[in-house]
Each structure stands twice: as structure tokens, then as C-alpha cells.
């Protein structure tokens, strides 16, 4: 729907209608192609977003002569199954493009359901603006928008695409010819365009996304003697020759962005056996920050099974806390090569940046890739997740190590799953929500691991499957019940009031259970004080079950401080790594039905889910006592 407060000219209205038709057509076509999508034959979809130069069609230029059509033809000739969708609108600026970005990248609800949780959003979006943004109209003295506004708009588009797993490619506009009509103040339009070109280059460099510099290429051609007017219809808009020049510059960049075809992708599509080893440090391994039961390796397996439901997939976690690429090379034969994997994902860097020089890190990465390839395994490199800057791990240094990964991937022609870039875009979009993906300043929690797995699966399969709805492990008290079934004693650490009710509840269902309960005293403690008590109490006790029941009265100054302390209460309540004891969280609504301090109730639910733990919560509308809710929660496990 067009917003009443926004002014559109006739060309923009026609263009927006074409976008809506494109979206509807895309929805229908993909609905028909869903079966093909599931067996891995979906083409790479590239959207060209821009103004009239991108739209291309005008007197003297047919649709088949536009650079979008030429790029599609060139990719197909180079063996890339691709379709290029041109959504350029004449007269458009970056601020107007932002208003329709969601139409291009978001699917209608019906389509999402049809796609069975598989995203069919575009894979790549090229963005080319600046000519209209920078132009000075007759009677005006300033560009239509400022350079700073243009830069902000461009960055917002890049961030919105990256956080959704869509690969943006920035392009500068072609240079106006020297014979082009002057702008409103009598200048050649290049005078105002050049600062916008610089801003585009800076944005691409900041976000480490490809830049196709048409302005520079056309400038060089002009300096070499080419009359740029002969590449245009009017000094600005490309003619068929100009469009061919643009396409020629785009093709190798897009070919690299698509990446090599993986045999593993084909095996998944064909329903064959696939073995994947995830090689890395503590972010890869199974530790407290993701619940001490599973990590992104397990989530990646779920995503790969969504992409290849007929394939027999085996996932192997080869992550060890504290390890660098030096350690990786020392154990690669035992922990990776010996498994004879079809594919190895490699994610190191967060420890390397503290003690392995950058040049040596690059050498080690190359050695890891080549050793895997020599053993017959394909490799996907992954940049590590972004972190909260600390003295040991400043963001500026981590970016250098991520650049090294990208460079190695480019040199060796192996895919790079850019976890850092996607999660950094998520942080730029909403810093607090990004924080809820982190268990501590360095390690993602399970919510973060799901994002890593989604990103990796997309790099492997070219399909994006959301893992947000994957539930916590189905039996959160597995250790406790195993001990009870074997007639062994069970030791429980519980916060009040459940230190009094957990043993009677268990004995109601398992009368012979031998239970010892240790009280975790928390009365009148702040949330930070409860966090401190968790650090010193749980791991030294090594209980079989921990019941966390933080009261609403445990105060914190801000949502950020609350989330950090609550996360660490759960962190310290878990064993450092597997095997872990059982940990269950009780929502404060179970013991306190008042709403006066309930403003963080949903935040608690998000935090517990992000930690991959189970939550005992009050059912909607329930007036049951805390003891009754606890017993109701336990009853299904007695039937197993």
C-alpha cells in the first residue's frame, strides 16, 4: 500500500506496480517449484535494485539489452543456474528504495507456509544508487539528499540484507559523459555525484561486501580516450553498449559471490550418505554457553536434514575449548581426517587473535584446507561470531582475522560462511536483541548457535532454514530419572520454595526415589548477588539436578544488566562441558501471580530458550499453586 504522506511520480508508481507484480509472480512460481527447491535445483536468485539506470528499458534499449538480462545470460553460459530479477525504478533515491525493501526480501505469510520453513528470498541483491540522490534540480542549490543521508540509507539497506542472510553487492553509478546536460546550478552532474561514489565505496569497505565500481571503470575509459557519450542514450542512461560494459564488470564478481558448486550439496539433494565434521574451538564445541548438551553442529544437522530430507546425515563435533589453528593442525588427522568426512566446516579465530600472528593464522588456514582437500573432503570456512570488545579481543583486531579468512577462501576457491558479518549486521540492527544471542562477551548461546547453523547450512545448500522453533531437549531431567530408575541417590540443588516441594513431587511419581535436597539461599539478594552465588556454589557441588527459581524481587538496573546476570546464573549452573547435570528454570509467574513486577517475564522466557534449557511456566489462565504446577510438569516424564 502506498503511504498517503509519500509523494511518487508517475514513473515510480509504474515501477512500484511492477515490483508488486514481480513479488506475486515470484510467489506463484516458487509455489510450483517447491519440490525442485527441496532437491537442490532452485536457481540462484539475484535482484538488481536501483534507479532508471538499473531499470534500463527506454528508447533504444530493450529489456533483453539491459545489464540485468545480460548478467543472467552470462551466468547461465558460465554454468550457473541463475535468474536475475530487475526491480529498478526510474527516478528513485536511496530513501525511497528503503521504503520498498521489505517488498523485495520479505515473503507473504502464505508463501512462508508453502515453503515449509525454507526461505525463498533472493540470494544476492545488487544495489546501485547515487545519480538521483546527488542531483541538483533547477532552482535548487543542494543535492536532493545529503551525502550523509545517502550513506546512512545505503548502510541500512546493507544491514537489512545481511541480517537476513542475503548477500548485498554495492555498485557505484556510471560516470556521466562530459557532454551531458548540466544540473540545476550549471555543473556537470559528476561534480555532485563523486562524493556519493566515495560514500558507496566506504560503505562497501566497512561491511566487507563486494563493490563493483562502474564510476571508476567509466572514468578510466574516458581518460583512455573513450567518448562516454557513445555509451549512453543521453549522457546519463546507458545504451546497449553501456549496459554490456556494466554487465561485463558485474559477471566475475557475481560468479564469485555465487561460489563453487559443492559435491556435498549434490549428495544431499540426491539423498545419499553425508558425513560432516565441524572443526573449531569452544564456540564449535559443546560447553555451558549453549547448554552443555549440544551446539551448532547439532543444529546444522537439523538444517541439512530440512534441505535433504532423504539423505543420511552424520554430524561430528570436533570443537575444543581454547584451541587455535596451531592446535587444529596438530590434531586434524585424528579428529577430522580419520572420520573421512564429505565436508569439513572450519571456524577458528577467537583464540588465534590472542596468540597466533595474523600471517601465521593465514598459513594455518591454508594448510587445514589443503589437508582436508587432499583427503577428499570439501571445506567451508567460517568467520567467527562478533564479540563484545575486550582488552584481549578488540573488534578491530578480530575484523583483521576475519579478513584473512575471506582472503584464504578467495585464494583457494572455497566457500566462506560469513558468520561475523551476518551477526554484526544483527547487532547494528538491534544491539539488545543481538545481546540475547550471546551467553557471554565471546560465546553465543543456543539462539546464537542456531543463527550460526542457519548461516552454515545456507552456504552448503543455498537454502535458508530457520531454526528458531527447534525446542530444548525433550527430556530435561534425563540424568535425574536415570539415577532414580537405577535405584541410585539423587542430589538436588534448588532455590526456594522448590527446595521444599521438589522431593515430595518426585516421590509422588517415583515413591522409592532416594533424594537429597540442598537449599540455594537467595532471600533478599539482588540478581547480581545471585549470579555471584551461582559461580561459587553449583559446579563445586556437582548436583544431579539444579532448580533455578529467581524471584521477581531480585532487582537489576536495566534490561541489559538483567539479561547479563540472568544468563550467567544459568551459565554457572551448568557443568563447563558435557556430560552435564540437569538444569531446569522455573518462571517467577509460577510462584508470584502479581503483575506489578512482571515487565521482564517475556525476557526471562527468551533468555531460558536461548540457553537451550527447559522452563517450568504458569499455563495461561491457570490459578494452580506452585506445587501443583511442578507436579503437572513432572507427570509426562513418569509415562516414558
N, C-alpha and C positions, 0 to 999 in steps of 0.2 A: 504494500500500500504506500502511495506517495504521501509524504508528510505535508500538511497544508502550509507549514511555515517555510518550506523549502521552495525556491524558485528553480524551475527547469526550463530550458529552451526546447524547441521542437526536436532538434537532433537528439538531445538527451532523453526525451520521452520515448522516441522511437527506439533508441538504444536500450533503454531500460525494459521496454516491452520485449525486445529480442532476448535479453537476459532471462526474463521470466519464462519465455518460450523455451529457451535453452535448458533451464532448470527442469521444466516439466518434461521435456523430451528426454533429458538425461535420466529422469526418474523412471519413465516408461521403458526406455531402452535397457537400463540396468536391471529392472524387474524381470525382463525377459532373459537377461544374461546371467542371472544369479547362479545357475548351475555351472555355467562356464567359469564364473568367478571362483567358485569353490574348488575347481580342479586346476586353478592356477593359470588360466588362459586369459584373464582380464587384461586388456591393454593398459599401458601406462597412459594416464590422462594428464595432459598439460594444458593449463588455462593461460591464455595471454590476456593480461589485464592492462588496459591503457586507454589512451585518448584516440583521436581520429587517425593518428599515425599507425596505431595498432589495428584499429578497425580496417583501415586500408582501402576499402572499396570506395571509389569515386570516379569521376570522369577520367577514363584512360587506365583504370586499374580494376580488374575483375576479382572476384572472390578467390579464384584459383591462383591469382598472381600476388596475393598478399603474403607477407612473410610467415604468417601462421600456417597457411596452406603449404607453402614451400618447405617449412620445417617438418611438417607431418610427412610430406612426401620423402624428404631426405632421410628421416629416421627410419621409415619403412624400407627404403632402399638399402639402408645400413643394417637391416636385420632387427630393428627394434619395433616390436608391435606397439604402436603408439597412436593416440588420437590427440589432435590439438584443437581446442575449443577457443574460438576468438570471441572475447566479450568486450572488445574495445568500444568506447562511446565517444563520439565527436564532441569536442569542447570540454571534456571532463578534466577536473583537477583532482589532486590527492584527497582533499577534504570531501569531495563528492564521491570519490571511489570508496572511501571508508564507509559511507552510508549504505553501500550495496555489497560490501564484502561478505556479510553473512549469507546473502542470497547465493553466493558462489560456493562457499565452503561448508554451509550447514545443510543437512538433509531434512526434508519433512519427516514428521514422526512416522507416517505410514511407510516411508521408504526404509527408515531405520529398522522397522519391524520386519519388512520384507527381506532385508539384508541379513537377518538373523545374527545381529550383533557385529556384522562385518561392515566396516566403513567403506563407502564407495566415493568418498570425497576425492578431489583431484590429488594427484601425486606431486605435481610441480606447478607452481604459478609464477609466470614471468610478470614483472611489474615495470612499466615504463611510463613515467610522467615527468613533467617539467616545462614543457612548451607552453601549456596554458597557465600553469601556476606562475610562471615568471613573466608572462606577457604584460605589457603596459598598454592599456586601452586608450583610445583617443579621448583627450580631455582629462586624463589622469597623469600622475607623475610617479606612481609607485606600481610595482607588480601586483597582480591580482591577490596573491597571498605572499607573506614574507618567507624568506629562506628558512627561518627558524620553524615556522608553522609547517612548511613543506617537509623539513627534516623530521619533525615530530610525527607528521602523518605517515611518512614513509616508514619510520621505525615502528609505529603502531601496526601497520599492515604486516611488516616482517614478523613482529612478535605474535600477532594473532594467527599467522600461518604456522610458525614454528611450534607454538604450544599445542597445536592440533596435529602435529606430525606431518605437515605439508611443507614441501621444500620450496622456499622462495628463491627466485633468481632476479636480481635487480639489473635494470638496463638504463643507461643514460639515453636521452633522446638524440637523434641525429642532429648534426650541426645545420643551421640554416645556411643557405647559399649567400654569397656576397651580394647577389642581385635581388634578394628577397625584399618585399615591401617593408618599409621602416615601421617601427611601433609608434605608439601614441606620442612619444617625445622625440621622434625623428631619429632614433637609433636603429642600427641593425639589431634584431631581436637576440642575437648571440650575446650582446653585452649584458643583458639581464639574465640570460639562460645560464651562462657559465658558472655563477655562484651556486645555482641549483644543481648543476652537474657535480660540482665539488661535494655538495651535501650528500648526493646519492652515493658517490664513491666512499665517503666517510661512513655512511650507514652500512654499506656492504662490508667494509673493513671491520667495523665494530662488531657485527654479528657473524662474521666469518661465513658469509653467503657469497655465492658467485656474483661477479659483476661482469656484464657484457657492455663494454664501453664504446657504444656507437659514436658518441660525440668525438672521442679521441680518434677513432678509426676514420671518420669522415674529415676531421681536421687534418690528419696526416695525409689523406688522399688529396685534399685541397692544396696542402703545402707541396705535394709532389707534382702538382700541375693539373689535377682533375678539376674540371668546372662542375662544382656540386649542383649547380642549377640543372645540369643534364641528368641528375639522379632523382629529380623531383618533378612534380607537376606544376609547382608554383613557388619554388624556393623553400618550401617547408615540407609538404607531403610527398613521400617517396612515390616515384613512378615504378613500373615493373623492375627496372634496373636497380633502383634504390631498395626495393623490397628484397631483391635477390642478394644484394650486399648485406642487408640486415640478417637474412636467413643464414648466409654463409658464416657469419660471425657467431650466430647462435648455435649452430648444429654441434660443433665439438663440445661446447660447454654442456648442452643438454644431454649429449651422448654420455658424458662423464657423470652427470647427475643421475641418470638412469642406472648406471653401474653395470657390471658384468652379469651375465646370466649364470645362476648357480645350479650345479647339478643337484644339490640338496633340495632346491625349490622344485625341480622336476621330479625327484623321488617322492617328495611329499604329495605332489599332485597325482602321481601315479599310484599312490597307496603302498609304497614299498617300505622296507625297514630303514629307519633313520636313527643314527646314534649321534647325539650332540654332547660335547664336553664344554662346560663354561669354566674358563680358566681365569683366575683373578685373585684378589686379596680379600680382606674382610667384608667388603661390600658384596662380593660374589658368594662368599661362604655363608654358612648358617650360624648366626650369632644372635645375641639378645635383641639387637636393634630391629630385627624382623620377626621376633617371637621365639627364637631358638628352636624352631621346628622345620622351617622351610625358608626359601629365599627366592630370588628372581629366576633361578634355574627351574624351580618347580612351576612358577608362573609362566615362564617361556614354554615349558612343555604343554601347558594348558592352551596357550595361544596357538602353538603349532598344530595341536590336535584340532582346533577350530578350523585352521586353514587346510589341513589334510586329514579329514576325519577317518579315512580308510588306512592311513599309514600307521605302522607300528613304530612308535617313537620312544626311544630310551634317552633319558636325561642323566648326565653325570656332573656333579658339582665338584670342581677342582679349585675351590677358593680357600685360601688360608690367610688368617689374620696376620697383618704386619708384613706381608710379602711384597717384594719388588720384582721387577723384570729380571734382576740378578738371581733371586731365589727361583723364579719361574724357569729359567734356563737350567738350573741345577736339578729340577725335579720334573721337567717336561716329559722325559722318556717314561718315567714311572706313572705319573699322574695323568698324562694326556695320550701320548703315542701308544702306550700299551693297550689302551682301550680301542684302538683302531676306529676312531670316530669319522663319520662322514663330514662333520662340521665342528670347528672349534671357535667359540667366541672368546675374545681376549680383551680383558679390561683390567689394566694396571695403570698406576699413575699417582694415586693419592699418597702412597708411601715413597715412590720413586722421587717425587718432588722434594722430599725432605732429606734424601741421602744419595741419590743417583744423579750425576750430572746429566744435563739435557742431551748432550751429544751421545753419551753412552746409552741413555734411555732409548734414543732413536735406533742405535745399533742393535740393542737387545730386542726391540720390537721386530726389526727386520729379521733377526735370527730366529725368533719364535715363529714368525710367519713362514719363513723358508723351510724350517724344520718340519712344521706341520704339513706344508705342501709336499715336501719330499716323501712324507709318509702316506701321501694320498688323501689328505684331509683338506677341505676348504676352510677358509678363515674369514671371519667377520671381526674387524677391530671395533672397539667401542671406546669412546671418550668417557672418562669417569664423570660422575654426577658433580654438579656445582656444590659448593660448600659455603658455610659461614666463615668469612675471613678470620684467621687466627695468625699468631706470630709464625707458627710452623708452616701454615698452608695459606699464604696470601693469595687471593683470587688472581692477581696479576701474574703470579708465577704459575698457577695452575693452568691459566689460559695458554701459556707458552708450551706446556706439556701436551695440552690438547691439540695445539697447532702441529706439534711433532707427530702426533697420531695421524692427523689428516694428511700430512705430507708423506708419511710412510705408506698410507693407504693409496695415495695418488701414484707414488713411485712404483709400487708393487701391483697396482690394479686390483686391490681387494676392497670390498665394501667397508665403509666406515659408518657405524651407527653412532650418530652424534647425540649421545645422551646428555652431555653437558649443555649443548645448545638448546635442546628442547626444554630441559628443566630450567635453564636460565631464562628462557622466554616465559615459562610459567611463573617464575619469580618476578620478572618485570611486569607481568600482567597483574599479579595479585600476590604480594610478598607474604602476607599472612597465610594464605592458602598453600603457598609453596612450603612454608614452615611446617605445615601439617603433614607434609610428605617426608619430613626428616625426624629421626629419632634423637639425634644429637647434632652438633655442628658439622659432622663429617658423614655420618651414616644415614641413608634413607631408611625409613620404617617400611612395613609391608606395603603401604599405599605407594610409597616411592618405588619399591621393588616392582610393583605392578606396572608402573609407568616405564621403568627400565625394560621389563619384559615385553611390553607392548611395542616399544621402540625397536628392540632387537628383532621381534617377530616380523615387524614391518620391513626391516632391512633384509630379512631372509626370504620372506614370502611375497612381498609387495602387497600384502593385505594388512589392514589395521583392525585389530580386535580389541575392544575394551575389556579389561579385566576387573573393573571396579566392583562388579557384583559377585566376584568369587568370594564365597564365605570363609570364615575362620574354620580351622579343622573341626570336623564333625563331632569328635569326642574330646572335649577339652579336659576331661578328668580321666583320661585313659590310664595314666600311671597309678592313680589312686584306686581305680576299680580293679586293675590287675593285681595289686597288692592284696586288696580285700578278697578277691577270688582265690588267691593262693593261701589265704589264711595268715597273712603277714601283717604286722602292725603298720599303721598309717600315722604319720605325724603331720599335723596341720598348723599353719600359722595364719591366724585370722584377726582382722580388725573387728572391734565391737560394732554392732551387737552380735555378730555372727560367730564370735568365739564361744558364745553360749548356745547357739542354735545349730551349728553345723554338725556336731556329733550326734545329737538326737535325731536330726533329719536323716543322716546316713544310716543310723541304726534302725530307723523306721522301715527302710528298704532293704538293708543288709543287717539283720539282727545280730549276727555273730561278728561284726566288724570290730577290730581292736584299734581304738582311736585315741590318740593323744593330741590335745589342742593347746598351742601356745598363744597367749594373747599378745597382739601387737597394739600396745597402748598409743593412742593418738589424741586423747581428750585435750582440748584447748590448744592444739598445735596448729600453726599456720601450714599452708601447703608446702612451703619451702622446708619447714621443720620436719614434716612427714617424709619429704624427699630425702633429707639427711638421715633420718632414722632407717629408711629403706636401705640406704647404702651400707650401713653398719650392721644390719640385722639379718637380712634374708640369706645371702649367699653363705655366710658363716654357719647358719643353722642347717642349710640343706634340707628343707622340708619336702614332703611329698605333695603338698597342696598349699597354695597361698590364696587367701581370700582378701582382696583389696576392696575396702568399702570406705572411701574418703567421704566424710560428711560435707554437706553444703556449707557448714560454718568455717571450713578450712579456707581462709581468705587468701587472695592474691591481688596485686595492684592492677593488673591488666590482663587481657586475654592472652597476650604473648607470654607473660610470665606464668600464667596459669597453665598454658599448654606445655611450656618447657618443664615445669615442675611435675605435672601430671605424667608426662612422658617418661621422666626419669624415675618416678615412683614405679612405673611398670618395668622400665629397664632394669633397675636394681632388684626387682622382684623375680627376675628371670635368671636362670643359670647363664653364664657367659656364652656357652655354646651347647650344642646337643651332646648327650641327651639332657633334657631339661625336666624339671618337676612341673606339675600342673599349676597354672596361674589363671584365676578367674576374677573378673572385676564385677562388683555389684554397684549398680547405678544408685545415686543418692535418693532418687524418687522411690526406691523400694522401702526405705526407712523413713523418709520425710516427704509427705504428700503436699506440703505447703508450697506455694508458688512464689513466695517472697524472694527467695534466693535461687530461683530456677533459671536464671538467664543464661547459664552456661551448660544446661542439660544437654542440648544437642551437640555442643562442642565436646563434651565427655564421650558421647556416642561415637563421634568422628575419631577421636583420639584412640579409643579402645579398638575400633575396627581397623584403624591404620596400623596398630601394633600386632594385628592378627591374633588377638585374644577374644575370648567369649565374654559376653556381658549378660549378667542377670538384670533384667529391666522390669519395670512395672508395666503389665499389659494395659493398653488404653482402656480407660473406664473402670479399671479394677480397684476395688476397695479392700482387697485381701491384706492380711498382716504380712510383715516381712518374713516371718517363719513359714507362712502358707506359700508365699511366692517361691521361697527357697526350695520347699518340698516339691512344688509343682515343677520347678526347673529340673530337679534331680530325677523325677519319675521316668521320663523316657529312657534314661540310661539303664534303669533297672530291667527294662524289657529287652535289652540287647543280648 
